């Protein structure tokens, strides 16, 4: 999983609009989008293109190898979002 969305995410979906791999969720047309506290990157679909990094207005997207230690749980949080949706 090359990129991870952290807790600073404001769910404005700027990253969703630029993602060529369609790996960020929830999307604006998904049920529950309006209630989403943040967006998540699917670790199995991310192609490491960095488009989401520059699109994020609050710098909430991190390269997994450069994440601050205080956000070490967020790779798992992002992955769990997608694991739960596939049940």
C-alpha positions in Angstrom: 0.0 0.0 0.0 2.0 3.0 -1.2 -0.4 5.7 0.1 -2.5 6.1 3.2 -5.1 8.7 4.1 -4.7 10.0 7.7 -7.0 11.6 10.2 -6.7 15.2 8.8 -8.9 14.1 5.8 -12.0 16.3 5.4 -13.7 14.0 2.9 -14.0 16.6 0.2 -13.2 14.0 -2.5 -10.6 16.0 -4.4 -8.4 12.9 -4.3 -11.2 10.7 -5.7 -11.6 13.0 -8.7 -7.9 12.5 -9.7 -7.3 8.9 -8.8 -6.8 6.9 -12.0 -7.1 3.6 -10.1 -10.5 4.3 -8.5 -9.1 3.1 -5.2 -10.4 5.8 -2.8 -13.6 5.3 -1.0 -16.3 6.2 -0.1 -17.1 8.0 -3.4 -19.7 10.8 -3.5 -22.3 8.4 -5.0 -21.7 5.7 -2.3 -24.3 5.2 0.4 -23.1 6.9 3.6 -20.7 9.3 1.9 -22.2 12.4 3.5 -21.6 10.8 6.9 -18.0 9.7 6.2 -15.5 11.2 8.6 -12.7 10.5 6.2 -11.8 8.7 2.9 -9.6 5.6 2.6 -7.2 4.2 0.0 -7.6 0.5 -1.0 -4.1 -1.1 -0.6 -4.8 -3.7 -3.2 -5.8 -1.2 -5.9 -3.4 1.8 -5.3 -0.9 2.1 -8.2 1.5 4.5 -6.4 0.8 7.4 -8.8 0.8 10.2 -6.2 -2.1 12.0 -7.8 -4.0 12.1 -4.5 -1.1 13.7 -2.7 -1.1 16.9 -4.6 -5.0 17.0 -4.9 -5.5 16.8 -1.1 -6.2 20.3 0.3 -5.2 19.4 3.8 -2.2 17.2 3.2 -3.8 14.1 4.7 -2.3 11.6 2.2 1.0 10.0 3.1 3.5 7.7 1.5 3.5 4.7 3.8 7.2 4.8 4.1 7.2 8.4 5.2 4.3 8.4 7.6 4.7 10.2 11.0 5.0 7.7 13.9 1.8 9.1 15.5 -0.2 7.8 12.5 1.2 4.3 12.4 -2.3 2.8 12.8 -3.6 4.4 9.6 -2.3 1.8 7.1 -4.4 -0.8 8.9 -7.4 1.5 9.3 -7.4 2.2 5.5 -7.1 -1.6 4.8 -9.8 -2.5 7.2 -12.3 -0.1 5.6 -12.1 -2.3 2.4 -11.9 -5.6 4.1 -15.2 -4.9 5.9 -16.9 -3.8 2.6 -16.1 -7.1 0.9 -17.8 -9.3 3.5 
